Amino acid sequence: MRSTRVFDLASGLAGATGAEARISQLPDGGYRVEAELPGEPETHDHRAVLDLLRRADRYGHRYRTRTHTVWAEFDPPQEPS
């Protein structure tokens, strides 16, 4: 189930970063998970976060005002044909 993947990723990000991971539903029915990482992450933390993010359909990173934000998106479930 897709929502289990979303919650597993959010929980993993929180554990790997020590930051709260936020989940929001996208207009198309998919989900987005975001976590803010203040400061510069350590190399081993970086690898753990990337291993988690690659489980999503899309992921990325934004850096603004000394804060790294990582995000991951999951597509909505497909209707059976």
mmCIF file as gemmi writes it, N, C-alpha and C atoms, coordinates in Angstrom:
data_model
loop_
_atom_site.group_PDB
_atom_site.id
_atom_site.type_symbol
_atom_site.label_atom_id
_atom_site.label_alt_id
_atom_site.label_comp_id
_atom_site.label_asym_id
_atom_site.label_entity_id
_atom_site.label_seq_id
_atom_site.pdbx_PDB_ins_code
_atom_site.Cartn_x
_atom_site.Cartn_y
_atom_site.Cartn_z
_atom_site.occupancy
_atom_site.B_iso_or_equiv
_atom_site.pdbx_formal_charge
_atom_site.auth_seq_id
_atom_site.auth_asym_id
_atom_site.pdbx_PDB_model_num
ATOM 1 N N . MET Axp A 1 ? 0.849 -1.183 0 1 0 ? 1 A 1
ATOM 2 C CA . MET Axp A 1 ? 0 0 0 1 0 ? 1 A 1
ATOM 3 C C . MET Axp A 1 ? 0.887 1.237 0 1 0 ? 1 A 1
ATOM 4 N N . ARG Axp A 2 ? 0.515 2.206 -0.811 1 0 ? 2 A 1
ATOM 5 C CA . ARG Axp A 2 ? 1.334 3.399 -0.995 1 0 ? 2 A 1
ATOM 6 C C . ARG Axp A 2 ? 1.488 4.203 0.29 1 0 ? 2 A 1
ATOM 7 N N . SER Axp A 3 ? 0.426 4.35 1.077 1 0 ? 3 A 1
ATOM 8 C CA . SER Axp A 3 ? 0.522 5.179 2.281 1 0 ? 3 A 1
ATOM 9 C C . SER Axp A 3 ? 1.505 4.587 3.284 1 0 ? 3 A 1
ATOM 10 N N . THR Axp A 4 ? 1.654 3.277 3.317 1 0 ? 4 A 1
ATOM 11 C CA . THR Axp A 4 ? 2.643 2.66 4.202 1 0 ? 4 A 1
ATOM 12 C C . THR Axp A 4 ? 4.042 3.1 3.796 1 0 ? 4 A 1
ATOM 13 N N . ARG Axp A 5 ? 4.317 3.158 2.502 1 0 ? 5 A 1
ATOM 14 C CA . ARG Axp A 5 ? 5.621 3.628 2.013 1 0 ? 5 A 1
ATOM 15 C C . ARG Axp A 5 ? 5.862 5.074 2.449 1 0 ? 5 A 1
ATOM 16 N N . VAL Axp A 6 ? 4.818 5.888 2.405 1 0 ? 6 A 1
ATOM 17 C CA . VAL Axp A 6 ? 4.934 7.301 2.785 1 0 ? 6 A 1
ATOM 18 C C . VAL Axp A 6 ? 5.312 7.414 4.263 1 0 ? 6 A 1
ATOM 19 N N . PHE Axp A 7 ? 4.57 6.705 5.122 1 0 ? 7 A 1
ATOM 20 C CA . PHE Axp A 7 ? 4.837 6.79 6.56 1 0 ? 7 A 1
ATOM 21 C C . PHE Axp A 7 ? 6.183 6.164 6.92 1 0 ? 7 A 1
ATOM 22 N N . ASP Axp A 8 ? 6.56 5.087 6.238 1 0 ? 8 A 1
ATOM 23 C CA . ASP Axp A 8 ? 7.87 4.479 6.484 1 0 ? 8 A 1
ATOM 24 C C . ASP Axp A 8 ? 8.995 5.444 6.132 1 0 ? 8 A 1
ATOM 25 N N . LEU Axp A 9 ? 8.853 6.147 5.01 1 0 ? 9 A 1
ATOM 26 C CA . LEU Axp A 9 ? 9.887 7.105 4.619 1 0 ? 9 A 1
ATOM 27 C C . LEU Axp A 9 ? 9.946 8.268 5.6 1 0 ? 9 A 1
ATOM 28 N N . ALA Axp A 10 ? 8.79 8.783 6.018 1 0 ? 10 A 1
ATOM 29 C CA . ALA Axp A 10 ? 8.769 9.893 6.975 1 0 ? 10 A 1
ATOM 30 C C . ALA Axp A 10 ? 9.419 9.479 8.29 1 0 ? 10 A 1
ATOM 31 N N . SER Axp A 11 ? 9.107 8.292 8.754 1 0 ? 11 A 1
ATOM 32 C CA . SER Axp A 11 ? 9.701 7.796 9.997 1 0 ? 11 A 1
ATOM 33 C C . SER Axp A 11 ? 11.206 7.613 9.854 1 0 ? 11 A 1
ATOM 34 N N . GLY Axp A 12 ? 11.633 7.062 8.721 1 0 ? 12 A 1
ATOM 35 C CA . GLY Axp A 12 ? 13.066 6.876 8.477 1 0 ? 12 A 1
ATOM 36 C C . GLY Axp A 12 ? 13.817 8.192 8.404 1 0 ? 12 A 1
ATOM 37 N N . LEU Axp A 13 ? 13.22 9.188 7.735 1 0 ? 13 A 1
ATOM 38 C CA . LEU Axp A 13 ? 13.867 10.509 7.659 1 0 ? 13 A 1
ATOM 39 C C . LEU Axp A 13 ? 13.997 11.136 9.037 1 0 ? 13 A 1
ATOM 40 N N . ALA Axp A 14 ? 12.947 11.017 9.834 1 0 ? 14 A 1
ATOM 41 C CA . ALA Axp A 14 ? 13.002 11.574 11.191 1 0 ? 14 A 1
ATOM 42 C C . ALA Axp A 14 ? 14.117 10.902 11.99 1 0 ? 14 A 1
ATOM 43 N N . GLY Axp A 15 ? 14.237 9.6 11.862 1 0 ? 15 A 1
ATOM 44 C CA . GLY Axp A 15 ? 15.282 8.887 12.587 1 0 ? 15 A 1
ATOM 45 C C . GLY Axp A 15 ? 16.68 9.215 12.093 1 0 ? 15 A 1
ATOM 46 N N . ALA Axp A 16 ? 16.837 9.356 10.784 1 0 ? 16 A 1
ATOM 47 C CA . ALA Axp A 16 ? 18.157 9.61 10.203 1 0 ? 16 A 1
ATOM 48 C C . ALA Axp A 16 ? 18.625 11.042 10.406 1 0 ? 16 A 1
ATOM 49 N N . THR Axp A 17 ? 17.684 11.977 10.532 1 0 ? 17 A 1
ATOM 50 C CA . THR Axp A 17 ? 18.063 13.39 10.598 1 0 ? 17 A 1
ATOM 51 C C . THR Axp A 17 ? 17.826 14.034 11.961 1 0 ? 17 A 1
ATOM 52 N N . GLY Axp A 18 ? 16.971 13.429 12.766 1 0 ? 18 A 1
ATOM 53 C CA . GLY Axp A 18 ? 16.61 14.06 14.035 1 0 ? 18 A 1
ATOM 54 C C . GLY Axp A 18 ? 15.641 15.211 13.84 1 0 ? 18 A 1
ATOM 55 N N . ALA Axp A 19 ? 15.152 15.392 12.617 1 0 ? 19 A 1
ATOM 56 C CA . ALA Axp A 19 ? 14.216 16.474 12.303 1 0 ? 19 A 1
ATOM 57 C C . ALA Axp A 19 ? 12.822 15.894 12.095 1 0 ? 19 A 1
ATOM 58 N N . GLU Axp A 20 ? 11.813 16.714 12.313 1 0 ? 20 A 1
ATOM 59 C CA . GLU Axp A 20 ? 10.445 16.287 12.052 1 0 ? 20 A 1
ATOM 60 C C . GLU Axp A 20 ? 10.229 16.182 10.552 1 0 ? 20 A 1
ATOM 61 N N . ALA Axp A 21 ? 9.627 15.091 10.111 1 0 ? 21 A 1
ATOM 62 C CA . ALA Axp A 21 ? 9.275 14.929 8.699 1 0 ? 21 A 1
ATOM 63 C C . ALA Axp A 21 ? 7.788 15.241 8.547 1 0 ? 21 A 1
ATOM 64 N N . ARG Axp A 22 ? 7.47 16.14 7.625 1 0 ? 22 A 1
ATOM 65 C CA . ARG Axp A 22 ? 6.081 16.536 7.397 1 0 ? 22 A 1
ATOM 66 C C . ARG Axp A 22 ? 5.526 15.806 6.177 1 0 ? 22 A 1
ATOM 67 N N . ILE Axp A 23 ? 4.292 15.352 6.289 1 0 ? 23 A 1
ATOM 68 C CA . ILE Axp A 23 ? 3.606 14.68 5.181 1 0 ? 23 A 1
ATOM 69 C C . ILE Axp A 23 ? 2.453 15.564 4.737 1 0 ? 23 A 1
ATOM 70 N N . SER Axp A 24 ? 2.341 15.759 3.42 1 0 ? 24 A 1
ATOM 71 C CA . SER Axp A 24 ? 1.189 16.488 2.89 1 0 ? 24 A 1
ATOM 72 C C . SER Axp A 24 ? 0.66 15.755 1.671 1 0 ? 24 A 1
ATOM 73 N N . GLN Axp A 25 ? -0.642 15.877 1.459 1 0 ? 25 A 1
ATOM 74 C CA . GLN Axp A 25 ? -1.237 15.251 0.287 1 0 ? 25 A 1
ATOM 75 C C . GLN Axp A 25 ? -1.208 16.242 -0.867 1 0 ? 25 A 1
ATOM 76 N N . LEU Axp A 26 ? -0.842 15.761 -2.033 1 0 ? 26 A 1
ATOM 77 C CA . LEU Axp A 26 ? -0.76 16.593 -3.23 1 0 ? 26 A 1
ATOM 78 C C . LEU Axp A 26 ? -2.122 16.663 -3.907 1 0 ? 26 A 1
ATOM 79 N N . PRO Axp A 27 ? -2.366 17.698 -4.725 1 0 ? 27 A 1
ATOM 80 C CA . PRO Axp A 27 ? -3.665 17.842 -5.384 1 0 ? 27 A 1
ATOM 81 C C . PRO Axp A 27 ? -4.074 16.629 -6.234 1 0 ? 27 A 1
ATOM 82 N N . ASP Axp A 28 ? -3.089 15.911 -6.787 1 0 ? 28 A 1
ATOM 83 C CA . ASP Axp A 28 ? -3.412 14.758 -7.635 1 0 ? 28 A 1
ATOM 84 C C . ASP Axp A 28 ? -3.665 13.481 -6.835 1 0 ? 28 A 1
ATOM 85 N N . GLY Axp A 29 ? -3.581 13.571 -5.496 1 0 ? 29 A 1
ATOM 86 C CA . GLY Axp A 29 ? -3.817 12.405 -4.652 1 0 ? 29 A 1
ATOM 87 C C . GLY Axp A 29 ? -2.553 11.732 -4.165 1 0 ? 29 A 1
ATOM 88 N N . GLY Axp A 30 ? -1.394 12.176 -4.643 1 0 ? 30 A 1
ATOM 89 C CA . GLY Axp A 30 ? -0.119 11.641 -4.177 1 0 ? 30 A 1
ATOM 90 C C . GLY Axp A 30 ? 0.267 12.267 -2.843 1 0 ? 30 A 1
ATOM 91 N N . TYR Axp A 31 ? 1.469 11.966 -2.392 1 0 ? 31 A 1
ATOM 92 C CA . TYR Axp A 31 ? 1.946 12.486 -1.104 1 0 ? 31 A 1
ATOM 93 C C . TYR Axp A 31 ? 3.336 13.075 -1.25 1 0 ? 31 A 1
ATOM 94 N N . ARG Axp A 32 ? 3.633 14.049 -0.386 1 0 ? 32 A 1
ATOM 95 C CA . ARG Axp A 32 ? 4.966 14.67 -0.322 1 0 ? 32 A 1
ATOM 96 C C . ARG Axp A 32 ? 5.43 14.6 1.124 1 0 ? 32 A 1
ATOM 97 N N . VAL Axp A 33 ? 6.698 14.226 1.293 1 0 ? 33 A 1
ATOM 98 C CA . VAL Axp A 33 ? 7.33 14.183 2.611 1 0 ? 33 A 1
ATOM 99 C C . VAL Axp A 33 ? 8.496 15.166 2.569 1 0 ? 33 A 1
ATOM 100 N N . GLU Axp A 34 ? 8.599 16.044 3.586 1 0 ? 34 A 1
ATOM 101 C CA . GLU Axp A 34 ? 9.69 17.024 3.662 1 0 ? 34 A 1
ATOM 102 C C . GLU Axp A 34 ? 10.306 17.005 5.048 1 0 ? 34 A 1
ATOM 103 N N . ALA Axp A 35 ? 11.624 17.229 5.08 1 0 ? 35 A 1
ATOM 104 C CA . ALA Axp A 35 ? 12.324 17.379 6.356 1 0 ? 35 A 1
ATOM 105 C C . ALA Axp A 35 ? 13.38 18.459 6.191 1 0 ? 35 A 1
ATOM 106 N N . GLU Axp A 36 ? 13.494 19.338 7.174 1 0 ? 36 A 1
ATOM 107 C CA . GLU Axp A 36 ? 14.503 20.406 7.161 1 0 ? 36 A 1
ATOM 108 C C . GLU Axp A 36 ? 15.693 19.985 7.996 1 0 ? 36 A 1
ATOM 109 N N . LEU Axp A 37 ? 16.878 20.23 7.457 1 0 ? 37 A 1
ATOM 110 C CA . LEU Axp A 37 ? 18.121 19.86 8.127 1 0 ? 37 A 1
ATOM 111 C C . LEU Axp A 37 ? 18.95 21.111 8.333 1 0 ? 37 A 1
ATOM 112 N N . PRO Axp A 38 ? 18.924 21.702 9.518 1 0 ? 38 A 1
ATOM 113 C CA . PRO Axp A 38 ? 19.735 22.903 9.744 1 0 ? 38 A 1
ATOM 114 C C . PRO Axp A 38 ? 21.219 22.555 9.745 1 0 ? 38 A 1
ATOM 115 N N . GLY Axp A 39 ? 22.036 23.47 9.248 1 0 ? 39 A 1
ATOM 116 C CA . GLY Axp A 39 ? 23.485 23.244 9.241 1 0 ? 39 A 1
ATOM 117 C C . GLY Axp A 39 ? 23.908 22.334 8.111 1 0 ? 39 A 1
ATOM 118 N N . GLU Axp A 40 ? 25.109 21.812 8.225 1 0 ? 40 A 1
ATOM 119 C CA . GLU Axp A 40 ? 25.676 20.931 7.2 1 0 ? 40 A 1
ATOM 120 C C . GLU Axp A 40 ? 25.62 19.485 7.667 1 0 ? 40 A 1
ATOM 121 N N . PRO Axp A 41 ? 24.94 18.61 6.918 1 0 ? 41 A 1
ATOM 122 C CA . PRO Axp A 41 ? 24.878 17.204 7.33 1 0 ? 41 A 1
ATOM 123 C C . PRO Axp A 41 ? 26.231 16.52 7.184 1 0 ? 41 A 1
ATOM 124 N N . GLU Axp A 42 ? 26.469 15.56 8.053 1 0 ? 42 A 1
ATOM 125 C CA . GLU Axp A 42 ? 27.69 14.756 7.974 1 0 ? 42 A 1
ATOM 126 C C . GLU Axp A 42 ? 27.595 13.814 6.774 1 0 ? 42 A 1
ATOM 127 N N . THR Axp A 43 ? 28.727 13.328 6.287 1 0 ? 43 A 1
ATOM 128 C CA . THR Axp A 43 ? 28.743 12.448 5.12 1 0 ? 43 A 1
ATOM 129 C C . THR Axp A 43 ? 27.918 11.192 5.353 1 0 ? 43 A 1
ATOM 130 N N . HIS Axp A 44 ? 28.049 10.563 6.524 1 0 ? 44 A 1
ATOM 131 C CA . HIS Axp A 44 ? 27.284 9.338 6.772 1 0 ? 44 A 1
ATOM 132 C C . HIS Axp A 44 ? 25.786 9.62 6.859 1 0 ? 44 A 1
ATOM 133 N N . ASP Axp A 45 ? 25.406 10.783 7.374 1 0 ? 45 A 1
ATOM 134 C CA . ASP Axp A 45 ? 23.999 11.168 7.414 1 0 ? 45 A 1
ATOM 135 C C . ASP Axp A 45 ? 23.462 11.364 6 1 0 ? 45 A 1
ATOM 136 N N . HIS Axp A 46 ? 24.29 11.952 5.166 1 0 ? 46 A 1
ATOM 137 C CA . HIS Axp A 46 ? 23.933 12.212 3.777 1 0 ? 46 A 1
ATOM 138 C C . HIS Axp A 46 ? 23.58 10.897 3.072 1 0 ? 46 A 1
ATOM 139 N N . ARG Axp A 47 ? 24.405 9.888 3.262 1 0 ? 47 A 1
ATOM 140 C CA . ARG Axp A 47 ? 24.167 8.585 2.625 1 0 ? 47 A 1
ATOM 141 C C . ARG Axp A 47 ? 22.886 7.944 3.132 1 0 ? 47 A 1
ATOM 142 N N . ALA Axp A 48 ? 22.636 8.024 4.428 1 0 ? 48 A 1
ATOM 143 C CA . ALA Axp A 48 ? 21.418 7.437 5.003 1 0 ? 48 A 1
ATOM 144 C C . ALA Axp A 48 ? 20.176 8.119 4.436 1 0 ? 48 A 1
ATOM 145 N N . VAL Axp A 49 ? 20.218 9.428 4.315 1 0 ? 49 A 1
ATOM 146 C CA . VAL Axp A 49 ? 19.084 10.175 3.781 1 0 ? 49 A 1
ATOM 147 C C . VAL Axp A 49 ? 18.856 9.811 2.308 1 0 ? 49 A 1
ATOM 148 N N . LEU Axp A 50 ? 19.924 9.739 1.527 1 0 ? 50 A 1
ATOM 149 C CA . LEU Axp A 50 ? 19.781 9.379 0.114 1 0 ? 50 A 1
ATOM 150 C C . LEU Axp A 50 ? 19.221 7.97 -0.05 1 0 ? 50 A 1
ATOM 151 N N . ASP Axp A 51 ? 19.647 7.04 0.78 1 0 ? 51 A 1
ATOM 152 C CA . ASP Axp A 51 ? 19.111 5.68 0.718 1 0 ? 51 A 1
ATOM 153 C C . ASP Axp A 51 ? 17.601 5.672 0.976 1 0 ? 51 A 1
ATOM 154 N N . LEU Axp A 52 ? 17.15 6.518 1.874 1 0 ? 52 A 1
ATOM 155 C CA . LEU Axp A 52 ? 15.711 6.616 2.154 1 0 ? 52 A 1
ATOM 156 C C . LEU Axp A 52 ? 14.965 7.276 0.996 1 0 ? 52 A 1
ATOM 157 N N . LEU Axp A 53 ? 15.495 8.385 0.495 1 0 ? 53 A 1
ATOM 158 C CA . LEU Axp A 53 ? 14.805 9.151 -0.545 1 0 ? 53 A 1
ATOM 159 C C . LEU Axp A 53 ? 14.611 8.355 -1.827 1 0 ? 53 A 1
ATOM 160 N N . ARG Axp A 54 ? 15.533 7.485 -2.139 1 0 ? 54 A 1
ATOM 161 C CA . ARG Axp A 54 ? 15.431 6.749 -3.403 1 0 ? 54 A 1
ATOM 162 C C . ARG Axp A 54 ? 14.253 5.78 -3.429 1 0 ? 54 A 1
ATOM 163 N N . ARG Axp A 55 ? 13.588 5.594 -2.309 1 0 ? 55 A 1
ATOM 164 C CA . ARG Axp A 55 ? 12.396 4.737 -2.253 1 0 ? 55 A 1
ATOM 165 C C . ARG Axp A 55 ? 11.153 5.425 -2.828 1 0 ? 55 A 1
ATOM 166 N N . ALA Axp A 56 ? 11.244 6.74 -3.018 1 0 ? 56 A 1
ATOM 167 C CA . ALA Axp A 56 ? 10.104 7.521 -3.507 1 0 ? 56 A 1
ATOM 168 C C . ALA Axp A 56 ? 10.07 7.534 -5.035 1 0 ? 56 A 1
ATOM 169 N N . ASP Axp A 57 ? 8.973 8.009 -5.588 1 0 ? 57 A 1
ATOM 170 C CA . ASP Axp A 57 ? 8.861 8.149 -7.043 1 0 ? 57 A 1
ATOM 171 C C . ASP Axp A 57 ? 9.713 9.308 -7.548 1 0 ? 57 A 1
ATOM 172 N N . ARG Axp A 58 ? 9.842 10.354 -6.745 1 0 ? 58 A 1
ATOM 173 C CA . ARG Axp A 58 ? 10.694 11.513 -7.049 1 0 ? 58 A 1
ATOM 174 C C . ARG Axp A 58 ? 11.242 12.049 -5.74 1 0 ? 58 A 1
ATOM 175 N N . TYR Axp A 59 ? 12.406 12.657 -5.804 1 0 ? 59 A 1
ATOM 176 C CA . TYR Axp A 59 ? 12.952 13.288 -4.606 1 0 ? 59 A 1
ATOM 177 C C . TYR Axp A 59 ? 13.878 14.42 -4.999 1 0 ? 59 A 1
ATOM 178 N N . GLY Axp A 60 ? 14.166 15.286 -4.033 1 0 ? 60 A 1
ATOM 179 C CA . GLY Axp A 60 ? 15.04 16.403 -4.321 1 0 ? 60 A 1
ATOM 180 C C . GLY Axp A 60 ? 15.532 17.08 -3.052 1 0 ? 60 A 1
ATOM 181 N N . HIS Axp A 61 ? 16.203 18.185 -3.264 1 0 ? 61 A 1
ATOM 182 C CA . HIS Axp A 61 ? 16.877 18.91 -2.191 1 0 ? 61 A 1
ATOM 183 C C . HIS Axp A 61 ? 16.812 20.391 -2.5 1 0 ? 61 A 1
ATOM 184 N N . ARG Axp A 62 ? 16.646 21.198 -1.471 1 0 ? 62 A 1
ATOM 185 C CA . ARG Axp A 62 ? 16.65 22.661 -1.604 1 0 ? 62 A 1
ATOM 186 C C . ARG Axp A 62 ? 17.514 23.213 -0.468 1 0 ? 62 A 1
ATOM 187 N N . TYR Axp A 63 ? 18.304 24.232 -0.782 1 0 ? 63 A 1
ATOM 188 C CA . TYR Axp A 63 ? 19.133 24.876 0.24 1 0 ? 63 A 1
ATOM 189 C C . TYR Axp A 63 ? 18.794 26.355 0.252 1 0 ? 63 A 1
ATOM 190 N N . ARG Axp A 64 ? 18.355 26.835 1.42 1 0 ? 64 A 1
ATOM 191 C CA . ARG Axp A 64 ? 18.006 28.241 1.579 1 0 ? 64 A 1
ATOM 192 C C . ARG Axp A 64 ? 18.343 28.672 2.994 1 0 ? 64 A 1
ATOM 193 N N . THR Axp A 65 ? 18.989 29.797 3.099 1 0 ? 65 A 1
ATOM 194 C CA . THR Axp A 65 ? 19.286 30.403 4.391 1 0 ? 65 A 1
ATOM 195 C C . THR Axp A 65 ? 19.85 29.393 5.398 1 0 ? 65 A 1
ATOM 196 N N . ARG Axp A 66 ? 20.916 28.727 5.002 1 0 ? 66 A 1
ATOM 197 C CA . ARG Axp A 66 ? 21.625 27.75 5.849 1 0 ? 66 A 1
ATOM 198 C C . ARG Axp A 66 ? 20.761 26.576 6.301 1 0 ? 66 A 1
ATOM 199 N N . THR Axp A 67 ? 19.695 26.3 5.569 1 0 ? 67 A 1
ATOM 200 C CA . THR Axp A 67 ? 18.846 25.161 5.894 1 0 ? 67 A 1
ATOM 201 C C . THR Axp A 67 ? 18.669 24.286 4.66 1 0 ? 67 A 1
ATOM 202 N N . HIS Axp A 68 ? 18.991 23.025 4.81 1 0 ? 68 A 1
ATOM 203 C CA . HIS Axp A 68 ? 18.758 22.043 3.758 1 0 ? 68 A 1
ATOM 204 C C . HIS Axp A 68 ? 17.352 21.472 3.952 1 0 ? 68 A 1
ATOM 205 N N . THR Axp A 69 ? 16.599 21.378 2.882 1 0 ? 69 A 1
ATOM 206 C CA . THR Axp A 69 ? 15.298 20.719 2.917 1 0 ? 69 A 1
ATOM 207 C C . THR Axp A 69 ? 15.331 19.589 1.897 1 0 ? 69 A 1
ATOM 208 N N . VAL Axp A 70 ? 15.049 18.39 2.351 1 0 ? 70 A 1
ATOM 209 C CA . VAL Axp A 70 ? 14.927 17.264 1.435 1 0 ? 70 A 1
ATOM 210 C C . VAL Axp A 70 ? 13.448 16.934 1.301 1 0 ? 70 A 1
ATOM 211 N N . TRP Axp A 71 ? 13.06 16.495 0.122 1 0 ? 71 A 1
ATOM 212 C CA . TRP Axp A 71 ? 11.671 16.155 -0.12 1 0 ? 71 A 1
ATOM 213 C C . TRP Axp A 71 ? 11.581 14.897 -0.968 1 0 ? 71 A 1
ATOM 214 N N . ALA Axp A 72 ? 10.468 14.22 -0.826 1 0 ? 72 A 1
ATOM 215 C CA . ALA Axp A 72 ? 10.187 13.019 -1.61 1 0 ? 72 A 1
ATOM 216 C C . ALA Axp A 72 ? 8.709 13.016 -1.942 1 0 ? 72 A 1
ATOM 217 N N . GLU Axp A 73 ? 8.388 12.595 -3.162 1 0 ? 73 A 1
ATOM 218 C CA . GLU Axp A 73 ? 6.992 12.532 -3.574 1 0 ? 73 A 1
ATOM 219 C C . GLU Axp A 73 ? 6.629 11.128 -4.038 1 0 ? 73 A 1
ATOM 220 N N . PHE Axp A 74 ? 5.392 10.77 -3.73 1 0 ? 74 A 1
ATOM 221 C CA . PHE Axp A 74 ? 4.837 9.491 -4.139 1 0 ? 74 A 1
ATOM 222 C C . PHE Axp A 74 ? 3.633 9.754 -5.024 1 0 ? 74 A 1
ATOM 223 N N . ASP Axp A 75 ? 3.569 9.076 -6.169 1 0 ? 75 A 1
ATOM 224 C CA . ASP Axp A 75 ? 2.439 9.209 -7.058 1 0 ? 75 A 1
ATOM 225 C C . ASP Axp A 75 ? 1.188 8.617 -6.428 1 0 ? 75 A 1
ATOM 226 N N . PRO Axp A 76 ? 0.006 9.084 -6.869 1 0 ? 76 A 1
ATOM 227 C CA . PRO Axp A 76 ? -1.23 8.5 -6.33 1 0 ? 76 A 1
ATOM 228 C C . PRO Axp A 76 ? -1.376 7.06 -6.799 1 0 ? 76 A 1
ATOM 229 N N . PRO Axp A 77 ? -2.13 6.261 -6.066 1 0 ? 77 A 1
ATOM 230 C CA . PRO Axp A 77 ? -2.352 4.876 -6.495 1 0 ? 77 A 1
ATOM 231 C C . PRO Axp A 77 ? -3.053 4.843 -7.854 1 0 ? 77 A 1
ATOM 232 N N . GLN Axp A 78 ? -2.694 3.884 -8.673 1 0 ? 78 A 1
ATOM 233 C CA . GLN Axp A 78 ? -3.309 3.737 -9.989 1 0 ? 78 A 1
ATOM 234 C C . GLN Axp A 78 ? -4.627 2.99 -9.865 1 0 ? 78 A 1
ATOM 235 N N . GLU Axp A 79 ? -5.609 3.443 -10.643 1 0 ? 79 A 1
ATOM 236 C CA . GLU Axp A 79 ? -6.905 2.764 -10.699 1 0 ? 79 A 1
ATOM 237 C C . GLU Axp A 79 ? -6.73 1.448 -11.455 1 0 ? 79 A 1
ATOM 238 N N . PRO Axp A 80 ? -7.359 0.371 -10.979 1 0 ? 80 A 1
ATOM 239 C CA . PRO Axp A 80 ? -7.268 -0.883 -11.731 1 0 ? 80 A 1
ATOM 240 C C . PRO Axp A 80 ? -7.961 -0.737 -13.081 1 0 ? 80 A 1
ATOM 241 N N . SER Axp A 81 ? -7.361 -1.347 -14.107 1 0 ? 81 A 1
ATOM 242 C CA . SER Axp A 81 ? -7.972 -1.216 -15.443 1 0 ? 81 A 1
ATOM 243 C C . SER Axp A 81 ? -8.786 -2.414 -15.82 1 0 ? 81 A 1
